[in-house]
Amino acid sequence: MEFNDSAEEAAWRKEVRDFLEKEYPDEFRGRAPRRGPATEGEGGTDSGEGLFRDPTKVSNPMDRWRAALSTRGWVAPAWPKEYGGAGLDTKKQFILNEEFAEFGAMNVGGFGTMMLGPTLIVHGTDDQKKEHLPSILNGSVQWCQGWSEPEAGSDVASVQTRAVKDGDDYVINGQKIWTTGAQFADKMYMLARTDPDAPKHRGISYFLLDMKDPGVSVRPLMTMAGSAIFNEVFFENVRVPARNRIGEENRGWYIGTTTLDFERSSIGSSVGIRKSIESMIKFAKENPTIAVGAKKREVQLAFADRMIEAQVAKLMSYRVVSMQNAGLVPNHEASMCKLFGSEMQQRIAALGVKLNGMYSQVIGGSPEFSKAGRFGLGHVSAVSSTIAGGTSEIQRNIMAQRGLGLPRD
Ligand SMILES: Cc1cc2nc3c(=O)[nH]c(=O)nc-3n(C[C@H](O)[C@H](O)[C@H](O)COP(=O)(O)OP(=O)(O)OC[C@H]3O[C@@H](n4cnc5c(N)ncnc54)[C@H](O)[C@@H]3O)c2cc1C
């Protein structure tokens, strides 16, 4: 594996860095970077043509940022150019992500760009692509993902929400849960059971539905960090036209798994991890009366350990990226990356609490001391990192069985 950039890669890195220096809105500089949740906009084609009705009237910082990204296809860097992406290979995506994280720049992609778009590109009809891809890129339609159900999380193939054919429609009844951003989304891509008698993976279909359709109701769920990011979604006789089914009936499971092939751009967050440790250290130095733990030897040693782990996480990402660049499909290697990265995130968040002690619980009140409150919130928010995107137990199963060749039971 080559750790240094080739001449071409170094030039690409510089191009990305120069772009960020020039185009990143001043209003966002110095803010914590975010990966775009479903509530954020998205926009862009390679040429930028046709996306913004009048680009000269783009005014607010988010629109300006989206417009700048769209001129290069960087809203969806992995999508082929013909569909408005940048068609970047894995290494270039990785470098782009590294530079965005290093700069602290936010990415405007969401479920539409990361998940649905790639699925439509592979499995959608021409009409479905024409109808949905432009609005994913320009951010005018926000999507949420309706896969998990109360009895189908790790084992998504057990979904029980039913879709029954009725004339030119399907009638959908059932419930989803943990649906991120459903309260803000315009549409949902979802899995529903179309053949209850078939083996579970072979009786599921993939549908697109409108969140404003009669019979759809959304109930936000409050997390222990005090935010309502995800929801329960209920379907009561929701009619979905058959033209909104992606792919063949009962092949939805296989269509859903295609998306994973496109998820390369998520590799590369290790820079962000290093930056969050650095920002904690900066806080400790600038706030000695609050970050009282910084003087404790055990806290200092924990910082050193977290820095080593951030470096290990980076090397794991490099391994996955170099496999993808060689045309291989990482399997247990990607699980190792996800498992290590998400558990490390929790250790870093716990260190923030140790650093600030009781102050990390102060959220309101004194402006000086409530600065530390974000470490407490960060700690409880980090719990979800080992659940979302496949739990740690599932990642360990994959590593044990596929990586180490151990028996299933
Ligand atoms: C922040 C966040 C955002 C999310 N957003 C979405 C979303 O937008 N859309 C959506 O559809 N879903 C979403 N989810 C749901 C997520 O996909 C599920 O929570 C996840 O797949 C786990 O499913 P579950 O919660 O039902 O737990 P379960 O699958 O019921 O697991 C419960 C426990 O049993 C363990 N377990 C399960 N199976 C095995 C096994 N075979 N071997 C060993 N241990 C096992 C698990 O590791 C876990 O500890 C989100 C979750 C989180 C945390």
The ligand as a Tripos MOL2 file, in Angstrom:
@<TRIPOS>MOLECULE
LIG
   53    58     1     0     0
SMALL
NO_CHARGES

@<TRIPOS>ATOM
      1 C1        -28.8260    7.5090   15.0320 C.3       1 LIG1
      2 C2        -29.6220    6.4500   14.3100 C.ar      1 LIG1
      3 C3        -30.2350    6.7610   13.1150 C.ar      1 LIG1
      4 C4        -30.9900    5.7930   12.4470 C.ar      1 LIG1
      5 N1        -31.6300    6.1350   11.2880 N.ar      1 LIG1
      6 C5        -32.3710    5.2270   10.6370 C.ar      1 LIG1
      7 C6        -33.1000    5.5900    9.4600 C.ar      1 LIG1
      8 O1        -33.0600    6.7380    9.0150 O.2       1 LIG1
      9 N2        -33.8480    4.6590    8.8470 N.ar      1 LIG1
     10 C7        -33.9230    3.3780    9.2990 C.ar      1 LIG1
     11 O2        -34.5930    2.5740    8.6570 O.2       1 LIG1
     12 N3        -33.2610    2.9890   10.4280 N.ar      1 LIG1
     13 C8        -32.5120    3.8940   11.1160 C.ar      1 LIG1
     14 N4        -31.8530    3.5450   12.2730 N.ar      1 LIG1
     15 C9        -32.0720    2.2130   12.8270 C.3       1 LIG1
     16 C10       -30.8790    1.2920   12.7830 C.3       1 LIG1
     17 O3        -30.6520    0.8320   11.4760 O.3       1 LIG1
     18 C11       -31.1430    0.1590   13.7600 C.3       1 LIG1
     19 O4        -31.2250    0.7130   15.0670 O.3       1 LIG1
     20 C12       -30.0720   -0.8870   13.7400 C.3       1 LIG1
     21 O5        -30.0780   -1.5950   12.5310 O.3       1 LIG1
     22 C13       -30.2570   -1.8920   14.8950 C.3       1 LIG1
     23 O6        -31.5540   -2.3980   14.9010 O.3       1 LIG1
     24 P1        -32.4610   -2.3800   16.2330 P.3       1 LIG1
     25 O7        -32.3610   -1.0430   16.8500 O.co2     1 LIG1
     26 O8        -33.7910   -2.9120   15.8890 O.co2     1 LIG1
     27 O9        -31.7400   -3.3850   17.2260 O.3       1 LIG1
     28 P2        -31.8510   -4.9620   17.1730 P.3       1 LIG1
     29 O10       -31.5320   -5.4710   15.8170 O.co2     1 LIG1
     30 O11       -33.1390   -5.3880   17.7950 O.co2     1 LIG1
     31 O12       -30.6540   -5.3550   18.1390 O.3       1 LIG1
     32 C14       -30.7700   -5.2920   19.5730 C.3       1 LIG1
     33 C15       -29.4500   -5.8060   20.1540 C.3       1 LIG1
     34 O13       -29.2650   -7.1840   19.7540 O.3       1 LIG1
     35 C16       -28.0240   -7.3140   19.0590 C.3       1 LIG1
     36 N5        -28.1480   -8.2700   17.9690 N.ar      1 LIG1
     37 C17       -29.0980   -8.2790   17.0050 C.ar      1 LIG1
     38 N6        -28.8780   -9.3030   16.1400 N.ar      1 LIG1
     39 C18       -27.7520   -9.9240   16.5730 C.ar      1 LIG1
     40 C19       -27.0010  -11.0420   16.0920 C.ar      1 LIG1
     41 N7        -27.3680  -11.7140   14.9830 N.pl3     1 LIG1
     42 N8        -25.8760  -11.3870   16.7560 N.ar      1 LIG1
     43 C20       -25.4840  -10.7020   17.8800 C.ar      1 LIG1
     44 N9        -26.1750   -9.6520   18.3950 N.ar      1 LIG1
     45 C21       -27.2800   -9.2670   17.7340 C.ar      1 LIG1
     46 C22       -27.7090   -5.9290   18.5180 C.3       1 LIG1
     47 O14       -26.3370   -5.7550   18.2990 O.3       1 LIG1
     48 C23       -28.2480   -5.0460   19.6370 C.3       1 LIG1
     49 O15       -27.3050   -4.9290   20.6550 O.3       1 LIG1
     50 C24       -31.0980    4.4780   12.9760 C.ar      1 LIG1
     51 C25       -30.4670    4.1680   14.1860 C.ar      1 LIG1
     52 C26       -29.7500    5.1360   14.8590 C.ar      1 LIG1
     53 C27       -29.0950    4.7700   16.1610 C.3       1 LIG1
@<TRIPOS>BOND
     1     1     2 1
     2     2     3 ar
     3     2    52 ar
     4     3     4 ar
     5     4     5 ar
     6     4    50 ar
     7     5     6 ar
     8     6     7 ar
     9     6    13 1
    10     7     8 2
    11     7     9 ar
    12     9    10 ar
    13    10    11 2
    14    10    12 ar
    15    12    13 ar
    16    13    14 ar
    17    14    15 1
    18    14    50 ar
    19    15    16 1
    20    16    17 1
    21    16    18 1
    22    18    19 1
    23    18    20 1
    24    20    21 1
    25    20    22 1
    26    22    23 1
    27    23    24 1
    28    24    25 2
    29    24    26 1
    30    24    27 1
    31    27    28 1
    32    28    29 2
    33    28    30 1
    34    28    31 1
    35    31    32 1
    36    32    33 1
    37    33    34 1
    38    33    48 1
    39    34    35 1
    40    35    36 1
    41    35    46 1
    42    36    37 ar
    43    36    45 ar
    44    37    38 ar
    45    38    39 ar
    46    39    40 ar
    47    39    45 ar
    48    40    41 1
    49    40    42 ar
    50    42    43 ar
    51    43    44 ar
    52    44    45 ar
    53    46    47 1
    54    46    48 1
    55    48    49 1
    56    50    51 ar
    57    51    52 ar
    58    52    53 1
@<TRIPOS>SUBSTRUCTURE
     1 LIG1         1 GROUP 0 **** ****
